[in-house]
């Protein structure tokens, strides 16, 4: 069963196009993560929050990535990192055109 992991954390930028340029190496590293199906990057300059929505093949892969990514974020001085996990109802998600496995 596919597992969705939602990360959010306080961030001070960069935002928008600057983020797109600055985080290319990070995006490439994340793209190589085992059993990651996709990631949607999230940002809100007004609330100073960033994060992402990830779809993994299984819970174990999502949890292993969360441990790795949380440590990476903490090494950048980021705290108050929140990670939530959800099972994905694939039949209903397909009906509403969601990108699942």
N, C-alpha and C positions, 0 to 999 in steps of 0.2 A: 504494500500500500504506500502510495506517495505521501511524503511528509512535508508540510509547509513550515518553515521557520521564519519568524518575524523578528528582526533586530531593530531596536531604536536606541539612540543615545544622544546626549548633548554634543553639539558640534559648533565650531565657530567659523566654518567654511574651509576651503573655498566653496562657492556655489555655482550652479549653472555651467556655462562653458568653461570657466576656470577649473571646476571640479572635473569635467570631462577630460581636460588636458592633464591635470595633475595626477589623476589616479589611473592612468592607463596601465602602468606596471602592476598595480594592485588588482585591477580588473582581469588582467591576463593570468595572474596567480590564482585568483578565485575561479576563473573559467577552467583551470586545470584540476580543480578539486574533484576527487573521486566521488562518483555517484551524484554529483550536482547536475540537475537537469537544466535549471536556469536561475537567474537572479534578476530582480527588478530593483534598481537603485532608487532610494527615496531621499528627499531633502526638503527642508523647509527653513529658509533663511529667516523668516519672521519669528518662528518659535525657537530657532537655533537648535533644530533636531535633524539628525540624519539616520540612515540605516538602510535596510533592504528587506525584500521579501524573497525567499529562496525556496526552491522546490528540490527535494532530495528523493532518491529512490527508496530510502528507508530511514527509520528513526536513528539507528546506530550511526549512520553517516552524518546525519544532521547534528547529532550530539557531538560527534568527534570534531566536526567543523566549528561548532559553537565554542568548544573549548579552545581550539586554535585561534579563532578570530577574536574571542574575548581577550585572550592573552595579548594578541597583537594590538588591539585597541588600547588596552591598559598600558602597553609599552609606549604608546603615544601620549599618555597622560589622561586618557579618557576614562571616566568612571560612570556610575549609574547606567550601566549597560543592561538592557532588558532583552531577553530572548524568550519568545513564546513558540510553542510547537502545536501544530494542528494536523489531524488526519484530514485528507482531502477526499471528499465524496466525488469520485471521478465521473460517474454517470451524470450527476446533476451539473457538474462543472463543464462537461462536454456540451450539454444542452445549452448552457449559457455562454458558450464559446471560450471557456477558460483554457489556458495552455497547460494541459496535463500530459504526463508521460507519453 
